[in-house]
C-alpha cells in the first residue's frame, strides 16, 4: 500500500485525529513542528506514514520500519552536532527604520548569479510595495545545499538567507525542548489516535522537525532585529508556516500575521483549511485569486479568519512563438519532487515510444536535474529523440506546445489560459491532486497510454475550453497591492 491508496474515509479520519493532537498541545511549538501531523498538498510525511497506520497484524514490518527511522534520526542528531561546531552566526544589522513588512519566502536556486535571484513567490509584491516607500525585508528559506548565498544589496529591500543549521547552543536547546515535550505526549483509547501519537513521538526527532524549529528561532531573531509591523508567509499547510506565526507573536503580540495562499488549492488539502489554535492561525489569509478566496471562505473551521484576494504577480502574456515544425507537441509539467517527476516523465516516456510523431517537452522543476532522475529511475538513461529537455522559459514552452500533461503543477493554469489542452494523469485509487478539480469540464483525465492516445482524436469543445480559461483566470487574478497597504495602515479591506 502507498499513500496513493489512502481512501477518503481514511484520510478524513487521520485529519481529525491529527487535529486533536495539535489542539491538545496548542502551546507547544515542538508538537506543531512535526510534519507528519500536517496534511499538505503533496506526498509529505503525513502521507508516507499514513497508510501503514491502518495495517493490522504487521508487527514485524512496522517494528523494522521504526527501528530504521530511529537509527536515521540518531545519525542526524550527531550530524547536526558536528555541523554546529563550525556554524557562524550571520551578521544582520538593521541600518534604518523598522520594517513595514517581513516576507518569508523560498530560495530554490538560480541558474544565474545568485545575487540576482528572482523571487517567484513575492517578487512582484515586494517590488510594488517598495515603489510605494514601504520598507520590506525578505527572508528566504534555503531549499538548496548552498549556504553561502549572498544577495545583491538593495536600499529598499533587505534580503536574508535562513540557514539550514544553527550553533551548538541553539541545537542543544532545540533537542532539550523536544525531549521534554516527548515525555508528556499521551496516548488515548482510540486505536488510530494511539498509532498516530506513537508515530509522532518518533517524528518529533526527525530532521524535518529540527529544521522547522531552526526556522522558528531564526524568524524570531529577524523580527527582533527589524521589528516589522506585518509578517507575511506563503501558505500551503506546512508545519513551519504555523511556527512563523507563533514565533512572531512570541516576540510581539501586536504583529499582524498574514498567510498568502500562492499555489492553487487541492481538493484534499486539509491543513490549509483548519484551525489549530489562535497562536498558530494567521490573522488574515490572502489568496492568489477569486476562486481560492471563495473556496477558503466555505471552510467552516476558518470562518472567523478574514480572507481576501490579493491576486498574483504571475505573468501570463505569451512570448514569441516557438515551433518544432509540423506535428504534435506535449508539454510535461510535474511538481517539484522527484517522485512526481518520475510519475509524469515515466508515463510520457512510454507514450513517446509508442507515438514517435509526438514531441514531449519535459520541463524540469528547480533543483531537479536529469542526473537526479536517472539515479531515482534508470529508465531515463536512454531517451528517444522525441523527448526534449526544456532549456527555455515556461512561456516559451507553452508557446511551442499544443497539449499539457500535468498532475499537481500550478503551471497548468498559464498553459490553459494560453490555449493548451490539459490532460491530467490519474493514478489508480489516488486522492486527486488535480489543480483544476473545481472546473466543470475542458480537460481530459487519463490513466493509461491508450486513454492518452484517444484524447488526441477528440475535437476540442470550444465552449468548454472558454469556460475552463475563465476558471483559470479566477485562480490567478491581477495583483492588488492596496490590500496589503490597507492592512498595514489598519484600514478596512473589502
C-alpha positions in Angstrom: 0.0 0.0 0.0 1.2 3.5 -0.8 -0.2 6.9 0.1 -2.0 6.9 -3.3 -4.2 4.1 -2.0 -5.4 6.0 1.0 -9.2 6.3 0.9 -11.2 9.5 1.5 -12.6 8.0 4.7 -9.1 7.1 6.0 -7.7 10.5 5.0 -10.6 12.3 6.8 -10.1 10.1 9.9 -6.4 10.9 10.0 -7.1 14.6 9.7 -9.5 14.6 12.6 -7.0 12.7 14.9 -4.1 14.9 13.9 -6.1 18.0 14.7 -7.0 16.6 18.1 -3.3 16.1 18.9 -2.3 19.6 17.7 -5.1 21.2 19.7 -4.2 19.2 22.8 -0.7 20.8 22.7 -1.6 24.1 21.1 1.0 26.0 23.0 3.9 23.6 22.2 5.9 24.6 19.1 7.7 21.2 19.3 4.5 19.3 18.6 3.3 21.7 15.9 6.7 21.3 14.2 6.1 17.6 13.5 5.5 17.4 9.7 3.6 14.1 9.9 0.7 15.8 11.7 0.1 18.2 8.8 -1.8 17.1 5.7 -0.2 19.2 3.0 -0.9 19.1 -0.8 1.7 16.6 -1.7 3.4 13.3 -0.6 4.6 14.6 2.7 5.4 12.7 5.9 1.7 12.8 6.6 1.0 10.6 3.5 4.1 8.5 3.7 3.3 7.5 7.3 -0.4 7.3 6.9 -1.2 4.0 5.1 0.6 1.7 7.5 -1.2 3.2 10.4 -4.2 1.2 9.1 -2.2 -2.1 8.8 -3.2 -5.0 11.0 -1.1 -7.9 12.1 2.1 -6.4 10.5 4.1 -6.2 13.7 7.4 -7.2 12.2 7.1 -4.8 9.2 6.1 -1.8 11.4 8.8 -2.6 14.0 11.5 -2.9 11.3 10.4 0.4 9.8 10.5 2.2 13.1 14.0 0.9 14.0 15.4 2.1 10.7 13.7 5.5 11.2 15.1 5.8 14.8 18.6 5.0 13.6 18.4 7.6 10.9 17.3 10.2 13.4 20.1 9.3 15.8 22.6 9.7 13.0 21.1 13.1 12.0 21.4 14.2 15.7 25.2 13.6 15.6 25.5 15.2 12.2 23.7 18.3 13.5 26.0 18.5 16.5 29.1 18.2 14.3 27.8 20.9 11.9 27.0 23.2 14.8 30.7 23.5 15.8 31.6 25.2 12.5 28.5 27.3 12.4 28.9 31.1 12.3 26.0 33.4 13.2 25.3 35.7 10.3 25.8 39.4 10.9 22.4 41.0 10.2 22.0 44.6 11.3 19.2 47.0 10.9 20.7 50.1 9.5 17.4 52.0 9.1 13.9 52.3 10.4 11.8 49.4 11.5 10.4 47.4 8.6 6.8 47.6 7.4 6.8 44.0 6.0 8.7 40.9 6.7 8.2 38.2 4.0 9.1 34.6 4.5 9.8 33.3 1.0 11.8 30.5 -0.6 15.2 30.2 -2.3 15.2 27.3 -4.7 18.4 28.0 -6.6 19.3 30.2 -9.5 20.6 29.5 -13.0 22.4 32.8 -13.0 24.4 34.5 -10.3 22.6 34.0 -7.0 22.6 37.7 -6.2 20.1 38.2 -9.0 17.7 35.6 -7.8 14.1 36.2 -8.9 11.5 35.5 -6.2 8.6 33.8 -7.9 6.5 34.0 -4.7 6.7 37.6 -3.5 9.0 39.3 -6.1 6.3 41.5 -7.7 4.6 42.1 -4.4 7.8 43.4 -2.8 8.7 45.5 -5.9 5.3 47.3 -5.8 5.4 47.8 -2.1 9.0 49.2 -2.3 8.0 51.7 -5.0 5.4 53.0 -2.6 8.1 53.7 0.0 7.3 50.6 2.2 10.3 49.1 3.8 10.5 45.4 3.2 12.6 42.5 4.5 12.6 39.2 2.7 13.9 36.1 4.5 14.5 33.1 2.2 14.1 29.5 3.4 17.0 27.8 1.7 15.9 24.7 -0.2 19.4 24.1 -1.6 22.6 22.7 -0.1 24.4 26.0 -0.7 24.6 28.1 2.5 27.0 30.7 1.0 24.3 32.7 -1.0 24.9 36.4 -1.0 22.1 38.6 -2.4 22.5 41.8 -4.2 22.3 44.8 -1.9 19.2 46.8 -2.3 18.4 50.1 -0.4 14.7 49.5 -0.4 14.7 45.7 0.3 16.8 43.7 2.8 17.3 40.1 1.7 18.3 37.4 4.2 19.0 33.7 3.8 17.7 31.5 6.5 20.4 28.9 7.4 19.8 25.2 7.4 21.8 24.7 10.6 22.5 26.6 13.8 25.0 27.0 16.6 25.8 24.3 19.2 23.9 26.1 22.0 20.8 26.5 19.7 20.8 22.9 18.6 21.3 21.8 22.2 18.3 23.7 23.4 16.2 22.5 20.5 16.8 18.9 21.3 16.4 19.5 25.0 12.9 21.1 24.5 12.0 18.3 22.1 12.9 15.7 24.7 10.9 17.5 27.4 7.9 17.6 25.1 8.3 14.0 24.0 7.8 12.7 27.6 4.2 14.1 28.2 2.7 13.3 24.8 -0.1 10.9 25.8 -2.0 8.1 24.1 -5.8 7.7 24.0 -8.0 4.7 23.9 -8.8 5.3 20.2 -6.6 2.8 18.3 -5.9 5.1 15.3 -5.1 8.0 17.6 -2.7 5.9 19.6 -0.9 4.8 16.4 -0.6 8.4 15.2 0.7 9.5 18.6 3.2 6.7 18.6 4.5 7.8 15.2 4.5 11.5 16.3 6.7 10.6 19.3 9.2 9.2 16.8 8.9 12.0 14.2 9.4 14.7 16.9 13.1 13.9 16.5 13.0 13.9 12.7 15.2 16.2 10.5 12.1 18.0 9.4 11.0 18.9 12.9 14.5 20.1 13.7 14.6 22.2 10.5 11.2 23.7 11.3 12.3 24.7 14.8 15.5 26.3 13.4 13.3 28.4 11.1 11.3 29.3 14.1 14.4 30.5 16.0 15.7 32.4 13.0 12.4 34.2 12.4 12.4 35.4 16.0 16.0 36.7 15.5 15.0 38.6 12.3 11.9 40.1 14.0 14.0 41.2 17.0 16.3 42.9 14.5 13.9 44.6 12.1 10.7 44.9 14.2 8.3 44.5 11.3 4.7 45.6 11.7 3.5 42.8 9.4 4.8 39.2 8.7 3.7 37.5 5.5 4.4 33.9 4.6 3.4 31.5 1.9 0.6 29.3 3.0 0.3 25.7 1.8 -0.3 23.9 5.0 3.2 23.2 6.2 4.3 23.0 9.9 6.9 25.8 9.6 4.2 28.2 8.4 2.3 27.8 11.7 5.6 28.2 13.6 6.3 31.6 11.8 3.0 32.9 13.3 3.9 31.6 16.7 7.4 33.0 16.6 6.1 36.4 15.5 3.6 36.6 18.4 6.2 35.4 20.9 8.3 38.5 20.0 5.5 41.0 19.6 1.8 40.1 20.1 0.8 43.2 18.0 2.4 41.9 14.8 -0.1 41.2 12.1 0.3 37.7 10.8 -0.7 37.2 7.2 -0.8 33.9 5.2 -0.6 34.1 1.4 -2.0 31.1 -0.5 0.1 31.3 -3.6 -0.2 27.8 -5.1 -3.6 26.6 -6.4 -5.8 24.7 -3.9 -6.2 21.0 -3.9 -9.4 19.2 -3.2 -7.9 17.2 -0.3 -5.7 20.0 1.1 -6.7 19.6 4.8 -4.2 21.6 6.8 -4.7 24.9 5.0 -8.4 24.8 5.9 -8.2 24.0 9.6 -7.7 25.9 12.9 -5.1 24.7 15.4 -5.4 27.5 17.9 -5.1 31.3 17.9 -1.3 31.2 18.4 -0.7 29.3 15.2 -3.5 30.7 13.0 -3.0 33.6 10.6 -4.9 36.8 11.3 -5.6 37.2 7.6 -5.4 34.8 4.6 -4.7 36.3 1.2 -5.3 34.3 -1.9 -3.9 34.3 -5.4 -7.3 34.8 -6.9 -11.1 34.8 -6.5 -11.6 31.1 -6.8 -9.3 30.3 -3.9 -10.8 33.0 -1.8 -14.3 31.7 -2.3 -13.2 28.1 -1.6 -11.5 29.0 1.6 -14.4 31.1 2.7 -16.5 27.9 2.6 -14.3 26.3 5.1 -16.2 26.3 8.4 -13.1 25.8 10.6 -11.5 29.0 9.5 -14.8 31.0 9.2 -13.5 33.5 11.8 -10.4 34.3 9.7 -10.6 37.3 7.3 -9.9 36.1 3.7 -9.2 38.5 0.8 -8.0 38.1 -2.8 -4.6 39.7 -3.2 -4.0 38.3 -6.7 -0.8 37.2 -8.2 2.2 38.6 -10.0 2.4 35.7 -12.3 2.9 36.7 -15.9 0.6 35.0 -18.5 1.5 37.1 -21.5 2.8 34.9 -24.4 6.3 35.4 -25.7 7.4 34.9 -29.3 6.2 31.7 -30.9 8.4 28.7 -30.8 7.8 25.9 -33.3 9.0 22.4 -33.8 7.6 22.4 -37.3 4.9 20.1 -38.4 3.5 17.6 -35.9 2.1 17.5 -32.3 3.9 18.6 -29.1 3.1 17.9 -25.5 4.4 19.9 -22.5 5.0 17.7 -19.5 4.9 19.8 -16.2 5.4 17.9 -12.9 5.5 19.3 -9.4 8.9 19.9 -7.8 9.5 16.5 -6.3 11.5 13.6 -7.7 8.6 11.2 -7.2 6.1 13.4 -9.1 8.7 13.9 -11.9 9.1 10.1 -12.0 5.4 9.5 -12.4 4.8 12.0 -15.2 8.1 11.5 -17.1 7.9 7.7 -16.9 4.3 7.8 -18.3 5.2 10.3 -21.0 8.3 8.3 -21.9 6.2 5.3 -22.6 3.8 7.4 -24.6 6.8 8.7 -26.6 8.0 5.2 -27.5 4.5 4.4 -28.8 3.9 7.7 -30.5 7.2 8.9 -32.2 5.2 11.6 -34.1 4.6 13.4 -30.8 7.3 15.6 -29.3 7.2 15.6 -25.5 8.8 18.6 -23.8 10.0 17.8 -20.3 10.1 20.8 -18.0 12.3 20.1 -15.0 11.4 21.8 -11.8 14.0 23.8 -9.8 16.6 21.6 -8.1 15.6 18.5 -10.2 18.2 17.5 -12.8 18.2 14.7 -15.4 21.1 13.1 -13.4 18.9 13.1 -10.3 16.1 11.5 -12.2 18.4 8.8 -13.6 19.6 7.9 -10.1 16.0 7.6 -9.0 14.9 5.6 -12.0 17.5 4.4 -14.7 14.7 4.2 -17.3 15.6 7.8 -18.0 19.1 6.9 -19.0 18.3 6.5 -22.7 15.7 8.9 -24.1 14.3 8.8 -27.6 14.7 11.7 -30.0 11.1 12.9 -29.4 11.8 13.7 -25.8 13.1 17.3 -25.4 14.6 18.6 -22.1 13.4 22.2 -21.9 16.1 25.0 -21.5 13.8 28.0 -22.2 11.1 29.8 -20.2 7.8 28.4 -19.2 6.0 30.8 -21.5 8.3 29.7 -24.3 7.5 26.1 -23.7 3.8 26.9 -23.7 4.1 28.8 -26.9 5.6 25.8 -28.7 3.2 23.2 -27.4 -0.4 22.1 -28.1 -1.0 19.7 -25.1 -0.1 19.8 -21.5 0.3 16.7 -19.4 0.1 17.5 -15.7 -0.9 16.4 -12.1 -0.3 19.0 -9.4 1.7 21.7 -11.0 0.3 25.2 -11.0 2.0 25.8 -14.4 -1.1 24.2 -15.9 -3.0 27.4 -15.1 -0.9 29.5 -17.5 -0.9 26.7 -20.0 -4.7 26.6 -20.2 -5.1 30.4 -20.4 -2.7 30.4 -23.4 -4.7 27.7 -25.2 -3.1 24.3 -24.4 -5.3 21.3 -24.0 -4.9 20.0 -20.4 -4.5 16.2 -19.7 -4.5 15.1 -16.1 -2.7 11.8 -15.3 -4.7 10.0 -12.6 -3.1 7.2 -10.6 -5.5 4.3 -9.7 -7.2 4.8 -6.3 -5.3 8.0 -5.6 -6.7 11.1 -3.8 -6.7 13.5 -6.7 -4.1 16.3 -6.8 -5.7 17.9 -9.9 -5.4 21.7 -9.6 -8.3 22.0 -12.0 -10.6 19.9 -9.9 -13.0 22.7 -9.4 -13.6 23.1 -13.2 -16.7 21.5 -14.7 -15.0 20.5 -18.0 -12.5 21.3 -20.6 -9.8 18.9 -19.5 -9.0 15.2 -20.1 -8.3 12.7 -17.4 -6.2 9.6 -18.4 -4.8 6.6 -16.6 -3.2 4.7 -19.5 -1.4 5.2 -22.7 -4.5 4.1 -24.6 -6.6 6.8 -22.9 -3.9 9.4 -23.7 -3.9 8.4 -27.3 -7.7 8.5 -27.5 -7.7 12.1 -26.3 -5.7 13.1 -29.4 -8.6 12.1 -31.6 -11.2 14.2 -29.7 -12.2 17.5 -31.1 -11.9 20.5 -28.8 -15.2 21.7 -27.3 -14.8 25.4 -27.7 -17.4 26.3 -25.1 -15.9 24.0 -22.5 -12.4 25.4 -23.3 -13.6 29.0 -22.9 -15.3 28.1 -19.6 -12.0 26.5 -18.4 -10.0 29.5 -19.4 -12.3 31.8 -17.4 -12.0 29.4 -14.4 -8.1 29.6 -14.6 -8.2 33.4 -14.8 -10.0 33.4 -11.5 -7.3 31.2 -10.0 -4.7 34.0 -10.7 -6.2 37.4 -10.7 -4.4 40.7 -11.1 -2.3 41.8 -8.2 -3.9 44.4 -5.9 -1.2 45.7 -3.7 -3.5 48.1 -1.9 -4.9 45.1 0.1 -1.6 44.8 1.9 -1.2 48.5 2.3 -4.6 48.8 3.8 -3.8 46.1 6.3 -0.6 47.8 7.2 -2.4 51.1 7.9 -5.2 49.2 9.7 -7.7 50.5 7.1 -10.8 48.4 6.2 -10.3 45.8 3.4 -13.3 44.8 1.3 
